[in-house]
Structures are given as structure tokens and as C-alpha cells.
Amino acid sequence: MARTTSWWKARRVKHRDALLLCILSSAFLLAGELTTNPVLAYVYSQYLAPYFDEPLVLVYNTALAGLAFTTAFGAVLVLVGAAYFVQARIARGRFFVGLGIGLTSLSLASRIAYATLVEGTPLAFLVPLAKSPTGVGILLGVAAHTVMGQYALLLKKHARQAWPRWRRARRAPRRA
């Protein structure tokens, strides 16, 4: 007779690698935004700090500042996707991860287009991007989105089942 699983094991996140990739992606995207954008301190001092005593205006200005810095907004959406993944709502979590990475990629595509117009080549923007935390965050976010997918889960399941079969087949003696 099969044992019933405890509620703790049933609640456990089965694919921690996607969750870890989401958290790392969000951290790298936020780090890239904070280290490469010197305007952030100016926005804080000009638009947020004077309104600490007016909560509604502060919330409104914070939302606008978040939208103005789409990389940081994308990082928040990736974290929301990770939270949904923990709750076993994979489709919704995957949607938010894709939305966050998509917004970040769109903002970077506009910067690449601008660099191409001004410099004549996109390499003026792409080389520093590849070395920045933002580039690593985008790659990790795309990896998290892929790992969250049903196809990736199916591949993991089949690979896990195929490995022991392959090992058994290698150990079996050959008959003439």
C-alpha cells in the first residue's frame, strides 16, 4: 500500500531551480539598474523625498518612477512571478516572468536602436551590456522562464526516468 505524503512534502516547491533563477535574475536586474543609472538618486531626491508626508502622492510618484525605470519594474515583475511559482501557479508565474523580462528587453531594444542611430553600430551599447549585471539578469530570466515551462518539466521527468534505464542497459551482460 502506498504511503500518503505529508502536507509539508506536498507543499514543497518541486523545481527550486526555476525559483532560484527568478530570484537571481531579479537581483541582477535591480543591481544593473542601480549601478548603471546615476539618475536614480536625482529622481529620489527630486520626486520622492519631498512627498514623504503625503502618502498618496508618494505612492503615485513611486509608481511613475518604477515605470520610468523599466529594468527595475521588470525585476519586480520577475519576483512576482517567482512568488506565484512558489504557490504552484506555474502559468501565472511564467506570465509575470515573461512580462518582466519582456519589458526589460523592450527598453533595452530601444536603447540599442538609439545607439545604432547615434554611433552607427549597436556594439557601443551591447558590449557594456554584456559586462553589466543587467545582461546577466536578462539571461537568467530567460532561463527561469524556460525552466518554468511545461516542456522543460516534461523533459526533466523523462530524463530522470531514462537515466536508470540507460544505466541498467549498460550493466547487462551481452549474450551471444
C-alpha positions as CSV (number, residue, x, y, z in Angstrom):
1,M,0.0,0.0,0.0
2,A,1.4,3.4,-0.9
3,R,2.1,5.9,1.8
4,T,0.3,9.2,1.8
5,T,2.6,12.2,1.6
6,S,2.6,14.7,4.4
7,W,1.2,18.2,3.8
8,W,4.8,19.5,4.1
9,K,6.1,17.4,1.3
10,A,3.0,18.1,-0.8
11,R,3.5,21.9,-0.3
12,R,7.2,21.7,-1.2
13,V,8.4,23.5,-4.4
14,K,9.4,20.8,-6.7
15,H,11.6,22.8,-9.1
16,R,13.7,25.0,-6.9
17,D,16.0,25.8,-9.8
18,A,13.4,28.0,-11.5
19,L,12.7,29.8,-8.3
20,L,16.4,30.3,-7.8
21,L,16.9,31.6,-11.3
22,C,14.0,34.1,-10.8
23,I,15.5,35.4,-7.6
24,L,19.0,35.7,-9.2
25,S,17.5,37.3,-12.3
26,S,15.6,39.9,-10.3
27,A,18.7,40.7,-8.2
28,F,20.9,41.1,-11.2
29,L,18.3,43.3,-12.9
30,L,18.0,45.5,-9.9
31,A,21.8,45.7,-9.4
32,G,22.2,46.6,-13.0
33,E,19.7,49.4,-12.7
34,L,21.2,50.8,-9.5
35,T,24.8,50.6,-10.6
36,T,24.5,51.9,-14.2
37,N,21.9,54.6,-13.7
38,P,23.0,57.7,-11.9
39,V,19.7,59.4,-12.4
40,L,18.1,57.3,-9.7
41,A,19.4,59.4,-6.9
42,Y,18.2,62.5,-8.6
43,V,14.7,61.0,-9.1
44,Y,14.6,60.1,-5.4
45,S,15.7,63.5,-4.1
46,Q,13.5,65.4,-6.6
47,Y,10.3,63.4,-6.8
48,L,10.0,61.1,-3.8
49,A,11.7,62.7,-0.8
50,P,9.6,65.9,-0.7
51,Y,6.4,63.9,-0.5
52,F,7.0,61.7,2.5
53,D,4.3,63.5,4.4
54,E,1.7,63.0,1.6
55,P,1.3,59.2,1.3
56,L,-1.0,59.2,-1.8
57,V,1.3,61.5,-3.8
58,L,4.3,59.4,-2.7
59,V,2.7,56.2,-3.9
60,Y,1.7,57.8,-7.2
61,N,5.2,59.2,-7.8
62,T,6.8,55.9,-6.8
63,A,4.7,54.0,-9.3
64,L,5.6,56.5,-12.0
65,A,9.3,56.2,-11.1
66,G,9.0,52.5,-11.3
67,L,7.6,52.7,-14.7
68,A,10.2,55.2,-15.8
69,F,12.9,52.6,-14.9
70,T,11.6,49.6,-16.7
71,T,14.5,47.4,-15.8
72,A,13.7,47.8,-12.1
73,F,10.0,47.4,-12.9
74,G,10.8,44.2,-14.8
75,A,12.8,42.9,-11.8
76,V,9.8,43.4,-9.6
77,L,7.6,41.5,-12.1
78,V,10.1,38.6,-12.1
79,L,9.9,38.5,-8.3
80,V,6.1,38.4,-8.5
81,G,6.4,35.5,-11.0
82,A,8.6,33.7,-8.5
83,A,6.0,34.2,-5.8
84,Y,3.3,32.7,-8.0
85,F,5.6,29.8,-8.8
86,V,6.1,29.1,-5.1
87,Q,2.3,29.0,-4.8
88,A,2.2,26.3,-7.6
89,R,0.6,28.7,-10.1
90,I,3.1,28.0,-12.8
91,A,1.2,29.5,-15.7
92,R,0.6,32.8,-13.9
93,G,4.2,32.9,-12.6
94,R,5.5,32.2,-16.0
95,F,3.4,35.0,-17.4
96,F,4.8,37.5,-14.9
97,V,8.4,36.3,-15.5
98,G,7.9,36.7,-19.3
99,L,6.3,40.1,-18.8
100,G,9.2,41.4,-16.6
101,I,11.9,40.1,-19.0
102,G,9.9,41.3,-22.0
103,L,9.6,44.8,-20.6
104,T,13.3,44.9,-19.8
105,S,14.2,43.6,-23.2
106,L,11.9,46.2,-24.9
107,S,13.6,49.0,-23.0
108,L,17.0,47.6,-24.0
109,A,15.9,47.3,-27.6
110,S,15.0,51.0,-27.7
111,R,18.5,51.8,-26.2
112,I,20.1,49.6,-28.8
113,A,18.2,51.4,-31.6
114,Y,19.3,54.7,-30.2
115,A,22.9,53.6,-30.0
116,T,22.8,52.3,-33.6
117,L,21.4,55.7,-34.8
118,V,23.9,57.8,-32.9
119,E,27.1,55.6,-33.0
120,G,26.4,53.7,-36.3
121,T,26.8,50.3,-34.6
122,P,24.9,48.6,-31.7
123,L,28.2,47.4,-30.3
124,A,28.6,50.6,-28.4
125,F,25.7,49.6,-26.2
126,L,25.9,45.8,-26.4
127,V,29.5,45.3,-25.2
128,P,28.9,47.2,-21.9
129,L,25.5,45.5,-21.6
130,A,27.1,42.1,-21.8
131,K,29.5,43.0,-19.0
132,S,26.8,44.5,-16.8
133,P,24.5,42.8,-14.2
134,T,21.5,43.7,-16.4
135,G,22.7,41.4,-19.2
136,V,23.2,38.6,-16.8
137,G,19.8,39.2,-15.3
138,I,18.1,39.0,-18.7
139,L,19.8,35.7,-19.4
140,L,18.9,34.3,-16.0
141,G,15.3,35.5,-16.5
142,V,15.0,33.8,-19.9
143,A,16.4,30.6,-18.3
144,A,13.9,30.8,-15.5
145,H,11.1,31.3,-18.0
146,T,12.2,28.2,-19.9
147,V,12.7,26.1,-16.8
148,M,9.2,27.0,-15.7
149,G,7.7,25.8,-18.9
150,Q,5.7,22.6,-19.1
151,Y,8.0,21.3,-21.8
152,A,11.0,21.7,-19.5
153,L,9.2,19.9,-16.7
154,L,8.4,17.1,-19.1
155,L,12.0,16.8,-20.3
156,K,13.2,16.6,-16.7
157,K,10.7,13.8,-16.0
158,H,11.7,11.8,-19.0
159,A,15.4,12.4,-18.3
160,R,15.0,11.2,-14.8
161,Q,13.3,8.0,-15.9
162,A,15.7,7.4,-18.8
163,W,18.9,7.7,-16.7
164,P,18.3,4.5,-14.7
165,R,17.2,2.6,-17.8
166,W,20.3,3.6,-19.6
167,R,22.4,2.6,-16.6
168,R,20.7,-0.8,-16.4
169,A,21.2,-1.4,-20.1
170,R,24.9,-0.7,-19.8
171,R,25.4,-3.2,-16.9
172,A,23.5,-6.1,-18.5
173,P,25.8,-8.8,-19.8
174,R,25.8,-9.4,-23.5
175,R,24.6,-12.7,-24.8
176,A,26.0,-14.3,-27.9
